[in-house]
Amino acid sequence: MMVSSMRLISRTQFIGVTALALLMLALPVRAQGDRPASQGGDPDSHNLFENPPRWLIDIPTANTLKRGNFDMGVRIYANGGGLGFTNIGLSNRFMIGLAYGGESVVSNRSPNWNPRIGFALKFRLIDESIYIPAVSIGYCDQGDGAWDAIYKRYAFKARGFYAVASRGFQAYHWASTWHGGVNFSVENSVDKDKTVNFFVGMDATFDYNLALLLEYDFALNDNSGEQAAAAGYQISGKGRGYLGFSIKWLFTRNLELEFIAKDLLTNRRESETFTREVRMTYLDNF
C-alpha cells in the first residue's frame, strides 16, 4: 500500500514538499535542549515558547497540553463558516478535545451545521530527547470546511487515526520544531479513497509572542476518489496536496490570534484561489 501511495505523488506535490524541506535545511539550527517539543516548560507560563503548538494549520504535532491546562477558541473559515473547539490536558501525556460548528454561521443564510460534535484525543508515547523526537498517536474526526452530506465528509478530510513525530531545535534567539506523520482518515465510505496519507510541517517562534507555521499535506487520500452518482460533482482534490501557512501572534497573556492562508496550491476543485481563515485561541490552567 505504501508503494502505491507514493506513486500517487504528483510533480506539484514533489515541488511543495521539496520547497518545505529546503527551507528546513536552510535554517541555522542546533539541537534544542531547554524546550522539548513534546512538553513545553512552566505550566503557568503563557507565551508561545513555553506553549508549543498542538497542531499547525490542520496537521497535528506531537505536543500535548500540560496536566490541568486547557484551551478554547473559534475558527472562522470560508463561506461564513465557524468552528468552536476546546482541548484539556488530562495528564502531561494525554489530552482530549471537542469541536462543533458549521458553514454559513457568520452570514445571512441558514447555517449548515456539522452532523455531530467532533472528538479528538492524543497520547504522547515518547518524550523528546537529544537524539530521539517526540512521538504521539491520536484520533480526530473533526475536519475543516463545510460538511458534504452526499459524500459524508468535510471539504478537508478529518485526520482520523494518526501518528506524528516532532523534533525541536533552537537557532540564535528563536526556536523551531519540525514535524512529520502519517494518518488514515475514516471519511471514505463514499469516495472509497482509503489510501494512507503523509504530512510534514514546521513552526518557528520569535521573541516569545510571534510564530510562523508551515505545513504540507500530501492528501494521498483525497485525490482519486469515486464520484457519487447523486452528487453530479467530484469532491476530491486535484492531486496537488495542501500547502498552508499561518502567522500566530500572542495578543495578550492568554489570547492567541492566528491568520491562516491554506490550500496555497488551489487543490480544492471549487476554489478560485487559496483559502483565508482566522483562528483565536484562549489558553489557561485550572
ChimeraX attribute file (.defattr): number of C-alpha atoms within 10 A of each C-alpha:
attribute: neighborCount
match mode: 1-to-1
recipient: residues
	/A:1	8
	/A:2	9
	/A:3	7
	/A:4	11
	/A:5	15
	/A:6	14
	/A:7	9
	/A:8	17
	/A:9	17
	/A:10	16
	/A:11	10
	/A:12	13
	/A:13	22
	/A:14	14
	/A:15	12
	/A:16	21
	/A:17	20
	/A:18	12
	/A:19	13
	/A:20	19
	/A:21	15
	/A:22	10
	/A:23	11
	/A:24	17
	/A:25	10
	/A:26	9
	/A:27	12
	/A:28	10
	/A:29	16
	/A:30	13
	/A:31	16
	/A:32	19
	/A:33	13
	/A:34	11
	/A:35	18
	/A:36	24
	/A:37	35
	/A:38	32
	/A:39	22
	/A:40	21
	/A:41	18
	/A:42	11
	/A:43	17
	/A:44	13
	/A:45	15
	/A:46	21
	/A:47	23
	/A:48	23
	/A:49	23
	/A:50	18
	/A:51	24
	/A:52	29
	/A:53	22
	/A:54	17
	/A:55	16
	/A:56	21
	/A:57	24
	/A:58	18
	/A:59	25
	/A:60	29
	/A:61	31
	/A:62	33
	/A:63	31
	/A:64	32
	/A:65	29
	/A:66	24
	/A:67	17
	/A:68	15
	/A:69	20
	/A:70	20
	/A:71	18
	/A:72	18
	/A:73	18
	/A:74	18
	/A:75	18
	/A:76	22
	/A:77	23
	/A:78	16
	/A:79	14
	/A:80	17
	/A:81	22
	/A:82	25
	/A:83	21
	/A:84	18
	/A:85	19
	/A:86	19
	/A:87	22
	/A:88	24
	/A:89	21
	/A:90	16
	/A:91	14
	/A:92	19
	/A:93	21
	/A:94	21
	/A:95	24
	/A:96	20
	/A:97	19
	/A:98	18
	/A:99	21
	/A:100	18
	/A:101	27
	/A:102	23
	/A:103	23
	/A:104	19
	/A:105	19
	/A:106	16
	/A:107	11
	/A:108	8
	/A:109	10
	/A:110	10
	/A:111	16
	/A:112	16
	/A:113	17
	/A:114	22
	/A:115	14
	/A:116	11
	/A:117	12
	/A:118	18
	/A:119	17
	/A:120	19
	/A:121	19
	/A:122	26
	/A:123	20
	/A:124	23
	/A:125	15
	/A:126	16
	/A:127	19
	/A:128	24
	/A:129	16
	/A:130	12
	/A:131	7
	/A:132	12
	/A:133	21
	/A:134	23
	/A:135	24
	/A:136	25
	/A:137	22
	/A:138	21
	/A:139	21
	/A:140	21
	/A:141	22
	/A:142	26
	/A:143	21
	/A:144	21
	/A:145	24
	/A:146	23
	/A:147	21
	/A:148	15
	/A:149	12
	/A:150	12
	/A:151	21
	/A:152	15
	/A:153	27
	/A:154	19
	/A:155	19
	/A:156	21
	/A:157	23
	/A:158	23
	/A:159	24
	/A:160	17
	/A:161	18
	/A:162	21
	/A:163	22
	/A:164	24
	/A:165	27
	/A:166	26
	/A:167	25
	/A:168	28
	/A:169	22
	/A:170	20
	/A:171	14
	/A:172	8
	/A:173	9
	/A:174	16
	/A:175	25
	/A:176	26
	/A:177	23
	/A:178	21
	/A:179	25
	/A:180	22
	/A:181	22
	/A:182	19
	/A:183	22
	/A:184	19
	/A:185	23
	/A:186	17
	/A:187	22
	/A:188	19
	/A:189	11
	/A:190	15
	/A:191	21
	/A:192	15
	/A:193	19
	/A:194	18
	/A:195	22
	/A:196	18
	/A:197	21
	/A:198	22
	/A:199	22
	/A:200	25
	/A:201	28
	/A:202	24
	/A:203	24
	/A:204	22
	/A:205	22
	/A:206	15
	/A:207	12
	/A:208	17
	/A:209	17
	/A:210	20
	/A:211	23
	/A:212	17
	/A:213	22
	/A:214	22
	/A:215	26
	/A:216	27
	/A:217	24
	/A:218	27
	/A:219	27
	/A:220	27
	/A:221	27
	/A:222	28
	/A:223	22
	/A:224	20
	/A:225	19
	/A:226	15
	/A:227	16
	/A:228	14
	/A:229	10
	/A:230	8
	/A:231	12
	/A:232	8
	/A:233	11
	/A:234	17
	/A:235	25
	/A:236	23
	/A:237	22
	/A:238	17
	/A:239	22
	/A:240	26
	/A:241	29
	/A:242	24
	/A:243	27
	/A:244	24
	/A:245	20
	/A:246	22
	/A:247	18
	/A:248	21
	/A:249	21
	/A:250	20
	/A:251	13
	/A:252	12
	/A:253	14
	/A:254	14
	/A:255	19
	/A:256	21
	/A:257	18
	/A:258	22
	/A:259	15
	/A:260	21
	/A:261	17
	/A:262	22
	/A:263	21
	/A:264	19
	/A:265	18
	/A:266	19
	/A:267	23
	/A:268	24
	/A:269	12
	/A:270	12
	/A:271	10
	/A:272	9
	/A:273	13
	/A:274	16
	/A:275	16
	/A:276	16
	/A:277	17
	/A:278	18
	/A:279	20
	/A:280	19
	/A:281	18
	/A:282	17
	/A:283	20
	/A:284	17
	/A:285	16
	/A:286	8
